[in-house]
């Protein structure tokens, strides 16, 4: 399995010379399996470059959305496969308690927020209300579960060829916890991340920033690290970087986290363009 | 142990901050959690008892009706809320660990998650003090 980060920023695209190393595009990750099939996770602004890199014979495209906050769907209208007549595209994402994915997504892909309506796209588009639990997509075993973040939000666990990744880009498992992490059954996202070879997880804030933004749905770097360790993930990729954190600030945050908690896992600051080749064992 | 639904996790966290007695049950009626105000009414600490299966919980508190007869399990507000998927309310007496009895009013509502998932029930347990 090969995992490529096309966008690592949270909340708002943040291009500029001070963010060139970790990147300014918002959430988008590509997962390519051993059979050549791929899944795309989220449609932040990073998906534009990914779409441009997909060849004309890419085959069926499957896009899994964690939720519909703007930083996770803003690139959708600029994702080339959607503009290709006849291209088969499947978009999976959470419904709300009253609206299905199509109705929710149409609120963005329609005027005045976007000039083209969802139904006007020339591709062969199928929208799926993502099932909670395990399902299969193109040879990948996918598990979706609701996680702690404002509004309907899922995290994903994807397994193929003997390896698993967990993708929980917007997640506040420490919300309200007296001790964090709590026992496994009382920790949001735990089952998704348990024993994952690679965990891509929200690490938006420093500890001080988190104390001022409790309930906003995101984690401090230390929360992400403790969560990963408790779940037994082998590698943690920090993700959803705060727009206010430049490259130097991200270096500092990760260095501080490494120095403050001794855990048996590899801590990797998520950088746009980074690739991870995962194999069993 | 498998992770619980995030709605249950958030409900427990909310209960942990509220000053009113809250008990949280799974769809089978097993007591998953009760908060500190509920501990004061029940005379037991959650850290000591942990989760309690429904029948054990029923035997432990042995609810008594106003007329002195035992409250059948199936007429407890909890069981009605879980089976009928509707809110239920009733006053009854609970047996305390020290042998005394305490009058309470129990209001229970079912918890329904996304996609109509039956997640269990929440009980608000208020002590009725003599006027």
Interface residues (C-beta under 8 A of the other chain):
Chain A: X94 X95 X97 X132 X145 X146 X147 X148 X152 X175 X176 X177 X178 X183 X184 X185 X186 X187 X188 X189 X190 X191
Chain B: X1 X2 X3 X4 X5 X6 X7 X9 X10 X12 X13 X14 X16 X17 X113 X114 X115 X117
